[in-house]
Structure formats: C-alpha cells, structure tokens
C-alpha cells in the first residue's frame, strides 16, 4: 500500500506557531505537576491528575469521509478476509471515522470509551500499511506503546489473527516476563512490537532493539502513561522513531497530561472524539450504595456470592489479598490480581476469570484498563477511587461493545462528600441507596446472596511438560543439579515450566 509523503519537520519551531497551534499558549498556563512519578500498578493512592481537557488541535487538511463498511476501505485482501472470518463486517464509529485517514498515512488523535473499538481503529491501519515488508533483526517497523501488561496482552490478542493473515510477526515486550525471550524474538525479526515503555527502553539500552526503522507509532491510553509517570520514557522513545513517520494517539480520555504529546508529535492530525467518558454509555447503570463500616465486609461478601462474574476493585495489594482469602474461605471462587503477582500468574488468573473457573476477580487499578471480558455485567468499587478517570476506567470493564452492565460503589459515611465531588467531575448522576447485608434492595441491585460457607480452593491449571527430544528441552539433564545449588525457591517463583508467553502472543 502506498505511503503518503510526509515532508514536514515534526520538531521545527514553525509547526508550533502555525495554524494548528494558534492561540494555544493561554491554555497551558496551569502549573505542571511536581513530585515523584505516581503509582504504576494501581495499588496505593496517587495524587489527583491535572484536571480539565485541553482544546483539541485544529485540523488543517480536511478529513476523508467515514467508511460505512470495512469492504469500502483500501486494505489488503487477506486482511479483509480475516475480518470476515472473525465476524467483523461493520466498523464501530471510531473505526469508520479514523481508518480512511490512517490508511492514507495521516496522524490521528482519537478518543473513545473503553470497548468502543479503538484497538482495531489503529491496529488495522498499522497492519495494512506494514503488509508486504520484512523487518531486519532488532529493527521493528511498527510500534504500539501501552501503559500496562494487561493492555499489552489485550492489544496482542486482538491483533494476532490479523497479523497472521498478512504474515506479519508480532512480538509483545513487557516487564515481568523473560527479557531474554523477548530479546530473542526481536533478534529473529518482528515487524510489529507491542510494548510497555520501561521494558522497551531496557531492550534498547541492551542493544536488542532499535527504533530508527519504525514508521508507524501508536500510543494507546496515553493519559494513563502520563498519570503513571511514564511521560519521560514515552517522549524518549518517540524521539527515536522515524521523524517523518505516522503517529496515532488513542485514548478513552484526553486531558492536559497528554497535550504535550499532541503538540510535539502529531502533525495536522485527524481528530475524532466519540463517547467522551464511560458516564455517557447509555447501557451502563451507576449505583452508589451507602453502607456502614461494620457491615461493609458482609455486604461485599454477599455481592461476591452472586450468580455470575463480578470484578471488585480495592486500593492496595494487601487489601486485595485479604479479601480474596476471606471470599475463598466463605465459599466464593475468587482470585487476586495486582502488581505483586508475576506475569504468568496474572495471565493465568485472567484466563480463569474469562472462562468462569473464577467468578470473582479482586483487583487493584492494574485491572482498570486492558481487560476485556465478554458479558461482564457488574463492577464493584469496594474502595471508591480517588480520581474520576480511575472510576471511568474501572467501570469501563462492563457495558462494553453495546452490552449492558452496572457499576456499584460502596460508600461509607465519611466518604460521601468526596464521592459526590468525584461523580460531578465524571459527569455522572448515579442512583443512590442506603443498603445493608441481607436486604432485598441489595439483592435487587447486585444479585447479592448468602455464600455457601464451604471453603474452596482454586487450583492452577496443569502445565504440560515438554516432550523428550523437544529442542526447548535441551540441557534439562543439568537442571536438577542447578536447582539444588540455587535453591527450590527460585524454581517455585518461576514455575515448573518457566515464564509463559502472553496469551495470543505471536513471535
């Protein structure tokens, strides 16, 4: 597919003073945030983010008309066939609006709520424009930057069947996994890399990756990367990709934290905004349930014991582990997800939740983005979030892609005023009720019921050991001796089968 010529110098002073940036100075008078980077795994509380949205840039070149069907788009035949095989024929609004332009090589600034189809909106253009090319070792051609391992996994899962249809090699680069394996995949050649900033920076510093051939760069959930303190790493990485290349920035929210990225790296972008927040989703109900502190634990337990799956959010890793243990002892099939878990543990837990083997996922904000579970109709904020964006993204795990769902927040008397402020900031008018454990109103809203009281254990799935003669099994004769020398704890931490790849990852 032909690339649109890009002759403008992205970093020239003239750009920032041109028509796209006219009048911009007055919008950035607010002092910048100071202090250390905020939490990076969703556990613990962080300072409130810079509030308010920035004025979107002016597009100098008119956007192409929106597409009503994927067949109307100029994409490779194998890619269109893969879409048909996946049952995807009609683009979501953000896809139909942005794809004609991104396929033509335009920069894109897109905002859409979680579940609105952002991944395919940038992914199809990235794959179509990379099709037919072959990456040299350590030199990917396209890059998707995401803030968390879970979002990296979701993007990888979503794009893998389409990348395979075009014979493009896709590699996932995230922390918590074997850096040696990721370096090996890059040395073998990968056209597309989905990465978290920290691990990609590590691989570049090791000499295992170079970005100077990256012609298409995507930032997914850039606002969260800013909130998590990744902005210096993100800008350092963006400065290494081809300056004339295409950049796309997609997010569920756009605020002043990402304005620097827009001004510095997007040239004459096509701007598309749909469903500004999760609060605008008409199929989502919002409930604030006032509870007394002494009854909160019993109320939470009964909600967890409902029929069907539920995602519960708490502030800290310790609180997540404590509630999970309590629920298991009460007869509820629960599992914990937080930044203190290894990536194989997190991947396995998510898989068990998606299949229904686990019915309650107890999590920190690490699960607030990047998790897609079909037919998840209830999200519970056991601990209310302190930031309205956290609320919107937690709630965005339900009512995805047109499905319905409810977001329930348990609020104690001393939290009511702060919760009312947060809801106003988020633009949400929730339904409010005073509830207690065992009451019919609690059951009506959440499906709460008494747990069985019979303790349960969630067994880890059996991992099949490599067969004799498998090339990956070389050197096993020396491993028992090595294990005895290094101790059993290291083997237990890594798991018998060693680090496992992310679901759907294709090296």
Secondary structure, DSSP 8 states (H G I E B T S, - for coil): -------S-TT-HHHHTSGGGTT-GGGG-S----SS---SSS-S-------S-------SS------SSGGGS---HHHHHHHHHTT--S--HHHHHHHHHHHTT--EEEEE-TTSSHHHHHHHHHHHHHTT---BTTB-SEEEEESSHHHHHHHHHHHHHHHHHTT--EEEE-TTS-HHHHHHHHHH--SEEEEEHHHHHHHHHTTS---TT--EEEEESHHHHHHTT-HHHHHHHHTTS-TTSEEEEEES---GGGHHHHHHH-SS-EEEEES-SGGG-TTEEEEEEE--GGGHHHHHHHHHTSSS-EEEE-S-HHHHHHHHHHHHHHT--EEEESTTS-HHHHHHHHHHHHHTSSSEEEE-GGGSSS---TT--EEEESS--SSHHHHHHHHTTSS-TT--EEEEEEE-GGGHHHHHHHHHHHT---EEEE--TT-HHHHHHH---------------------TT-GGGTTGGGHHHHHHHH-HHHHHHH-TT-----TT---
